[in-house]
Amino acid sequence: MNIYSAVCFDFDYTLGDSTDAIVAGFEHAFQKLGQPKPEREAVRGTIGYLLEDAYSNLTGDYDAGHRALFRKYFVEMARPRMLEETVLLPGAVELLKGLKGKGVRLGIVSTKAKNTIEQIMERHGLLEDLDFIIGTFDVTHHKPDPEGLLMALEKMGTTKSKFLYCGDTVLDAEAAQRAGVDFAPVLNGTTPAGDFVDWPNVHIAKDLNDLAAYLQV
């Protein structure tokens, strides 16, 4: 195993679970926009995508105005619930604390809003363990574009060979490949292991405890 000096994570279904709040946000926004109520599993399959893209993928509606309204309506329902209800996935605290204890720099690169992640991590007592968070409004181009990861590399001040990105979707896998950094998929979300086989990866982790074992934490 490579000895990494910097490890970055996606958030949803990699470190945390906001499913109930996200589903409620989709249901609220779809109702306001006159769309049929979405199925829970369909919504789960979009978690990790840019909100506007998730809306269009589920509805076939690519109208810019509707996409913007979807975000507005989603946030007004989902954000307060995410701040209160989001749980960290099993092993997240131990993994982050363990890596920090070994002197590894830590970051998050996510399509979730930075201030939402900050408040969630602060509630769980982990915000000070992170060197930075890059969220949806911090980049111009979202995953699978590598912009967020390249920004993270610059912030970390490390080489690509010492940088690892961990995520749960093929968007994360493609972003890592395009950034030229190592990638470790974590199977906490809706993407099965087989979907990652064709993407470069150093280890497919069944959960965060498995990832911790791989990283020797």
C-alpha positions in Angstrom: 0.0 0.0 0.0 1.1 3.5 -0.8 1.8 5.7 2.3 -0.5 8.7 1.7 0.2 12.1 3.2 -3.2 13.4 2.2 -6.6 11.7 2.0 -9.8 13.3 0.7 -13.3 12.0 0.9 -16.6 12.5 -0.8 -19.4 13.1 1.8 -22.7 11.5 1.0 -22.6 7.7 1.3 -18.9 7.9 1.8 -18.7 9.5 5.3 -22.3 10.4 6.0 -25.9 9.5 5.4 -28.5 12.2 4.9 -31.0 10.0 3.0 -34.2 10.9 4.9 -33.6 14.6 4.6 -32.6 14.4 0.9 -35.7 12.3 0.1 -37.9 14.8 1.9 -36.3 17.6 0.0 -36.9 15.9 -3.4 -40.5 15.2 -2.5 -41.1 18.8 -1.4 -39.5 20.3 -4.5 -41.2 17.9 -6.9 -44.6 18.8 -5.4 -43.9 22.5 -5.7 -42.9 22.0 -9.4 -45.9 19.8 -10.2 -43.8 16.7 -10.7 -45.0 13.2 -9.5 -43.6 12.1 -6.2 -40.3 10.4 -6.7 -39.5 6.9 -5.5 -37.1 6.7 -2.6 -34.7 4.3 -4.3 -34.7 6.5 -7.4 -33.7 9.5 -5.3 -31.0 7.4 -3.5 -29.5 6.6 -6.9 -28.9 10.3 -7.6 -27.2 11.1 -4.3 -23.7 12.4 -5.0 -24.8 14.1 -8.3 -25.2 17.8 -8.6 -28.8 18.6 -7.4 -29.8 20.2 -10.7 -28.6 17.1 -12.6 -30.4 14.8 -10.2 -33.6 16.6 -10.9 -33.2 16.5 -14.7 -32.1 12.8 -14.6 -35.3 11.9 -12.7 -37.8 14.1 -14.6 -36.3 14.6 -18.1 -36.8 18.4 -17.5 -33.7 20.4 -18.4 -35.3 23.8 -18.2 -32.8 26.1 -16.5 -35.5 28.0 -14.5 -37.0 24.8 -13.2 -33.6 23.4 -12.3 -32.9 26.5 -10.3 -36.3 26.4 -8.6 -35.7 22.7 -7.7 -32.5 23.7 -5.8 -34.4 26.5 -4.0 -37.3 24.3 -3.0 -35.0 21.3 -2.1 -32.8 23.4 0.2 -35.7 25.0 2.1 -36.9 21.6 3.2 -33.8 19.5 3.2 -31.1 21.7 4.7 -32.5 22.1 8.2 -33.2 18.4 8.4 -29.7 17.5 7.1 -28.1 19.6 9.9 -30.1 17.7 12.5 -30.5 14.2 11.1 -27.4 13.4 9.2 -25.5 10.5 10.7 -21.9 9.5 10.1 -21.4 6.0 8.7 -20.0 3.3 10.9 -16.2 3.7 11.2 -16.1 7.3 10.0 -15.0 8.8 13.3 -12.3 6.1 13.9 -11.0 6.4 10.4 -10.7 10.2 10.4 -9.2 10.3 13.9 -6.8 7.5 13.1 -5.6 9.1 9.9 -5.2 12.5 11.7 -3.2 10.8 14.5 -0.8 9.5 11.9 -0.2 13.0 10.5 -2.3 12.6 7.3 -3.9 15.7 6.0 -7.7 15.4 5.5 -10.2 17.0 3.3 -13.7 16.6 1.8 -14.6 17.3 -1.9 -18.3 17.0 -2.4 -21.3 18.3 -4.4 -22.9 19.1 -1.0 -22.8 22.7 0.1 -19.6 23.5 2.1 -21.5 25.2 5.0 -23.8 22.3 5.4 -20.9 19.8 5.7 -19.1 22.2 8.1 -22.1 22.3 10.4 -22.6 18.5 10.2 -19.0 17.8 11.0 -18.9 20.3 13.8 -21.9 18.7 15.4 -20.0 15.4 15.3 -16.9 16.9 16.7 -14.8 16.4 13.6 -14.5 19.8 11.9 -11.2 20.6 13.4 -9.7 17.3 12.1 -10.3 18.5 8.5 -7.8 20.8 6.7 -10.5 22.0 4.3 -13.9 21.3 2.7 -14.6 21.9 -1.0 -18.3 22.1 -1.7 -20.7 22.6 -4.6 -20.3 26.4 -4.7 -16.5 26.3 -4.5 -16.0 25.0 -8.0 -17.2 26.0 -11.5 -17.1 22.4 -12.9 -18.5 19.5 -10.8 -17.5 15.9 -10.6 -16.7 14.0 -12.8 -14.7 17.1 -13.7 -11.4 17.0 -11.7 -11.5 20.7 -10.7 -12.3 20.0 -7.0 -9.6 17.4 -6.7 -7.0 19.5 -8.3 -8.0 22.3 -6.0 -7.6 19.9 -3.1 -4.1 18.9 -4.3 -3.0 22.5 -4.3 -4.4 23.0 -0.8 -2.7 19.9 0.5 0.7 20.9 -1.0 1.5 17.3 -1.8 2.2 15.3 -4.9 -0.3 13.2 -6.8 1.4 10.0 -5.8 0.8 10.8 -2.1 -2.9 11.7 -2.5 -5.9 9.4 -2.2 -9.5 10.2 -2.9 -12.3 8.0 -1.5 -15.9 8.0 -2.8 -18.9 5.9 -3.5 -19.9 6.7 -7.1 -18.4 6.4 -10.6 -18.4 10.2 -10.7 -15.8 10.1 -7.9 -13.9 7.4 -9.8 -13.8 9.4 -13.0 -12.8 12.6 -11.2 -9.9 10.8 -9.6 -8.8 9.3 -12.9 -8.9 12.7 -14.6 -7.0 14.3 -11.8 -4.4 11.6 -11.9 -4.7 10.6 -8.3 -5.3 7.2 -6.6 -8.9 6.3 -5.8 -10.5 3.9 -3.3 -14.2 3.3 -3.8 -16.3 2.6 -0.7 -19.5 0.5 -1.1 -21.7 2.5 1.4 -24.0 3.8 -1.3 -26.0 2.5 -4.2 -23.1 1.7 -6.6 -22.1 -2.0 -6.6 -18.5 -3.2 -6.6 -18.8 -4.3 -10.2 -19.3 -0.8 -11.5 -15.8 0.2 -10.3 -13.9 -2.7 -11.9 -13.2 -0.8 -15.1 -12.0 2.3 -13.2 -8.5 2.6 -11.8 -8.6 1.9 -8.0 -6.2 0.8 -5.3 -8.7 -1.0 -3.1 -12.5 -1.5 -3.2 -13.6 -1.2 0.4 -16.9 -2.8 1.5 -17.2 -0.2 4.2 -15.1 2.4 6.2 -13.8 -0.3 8.6 -12.4 -2.1 5.6 -10.9 1.1 4.2 -9.3 1.8 7.6 -7.7 -1.7 7.6 -6.4 -1.1 4.1 -4.9 2.2 5.2 -3.5 0.5 8.3 -5.3 2.8 10.7 
